[in-house]
Every structure is written in C-alpha cells, then in structure tokens.
Amino acid sequence: RDTQRADETLDDETIETVPLDLTGDDVEQVQKDLENALSADGGVSAVVISLGTTAFPTQKWKDGNTPQAIDRDAVTTIAKACSNVE
C-alpha cells in the first residue's frame, strides 16, 4: 500500500504511517522493524493494517504477494510484533 496516500487521506500530523515489506522471508527483521516503530514516540494507541491482494491468481501474485502470504502470514507477523511491545 501507499503510505503517502494514507498520509494525505488521514491528513493528521499526529498519525504516523510506517511502511513495511511483509512479503519477504525475514520475519524476524519485519518484527524488529515493527517493534521499533511501535515503541517509538511514547507508545501507540492503535494499529491500522491496510494490506491485501486479489482474490484470484493474477500477475499481482508474483513475488510472494499471495493471499496466504498477505492475509495470513503478514497479519500474523504484525500481531506477534504488536504483542511483543511493552
């Protein structure tokens, strides 16, 4: 998704958007990146996840952008990272 578009849509300087590459194999690095973002600036009151892919096989599924990788694996990675933040 597009963080610049999210920033423009939300139009709120108190909201920080954080881009993450959730399609890679390095789950630990994604978790570290997300944990760093969540623990910065005095805490987080909410996490909004905006991701997805097409429901049926298309060219958009290339490079690991499949429903399994995005809808299950990426959301699980985000949830685990959020649960590790104190």
ABEGO torsion letter per residue (X at the ends): XBAAAAAAAAGBAABBBBBBBAABABAAAAAAAAAAAAABGGEBABBBBBBEBBABBBAAABGGBBAAAAAAAAAAAAAAAAAABX
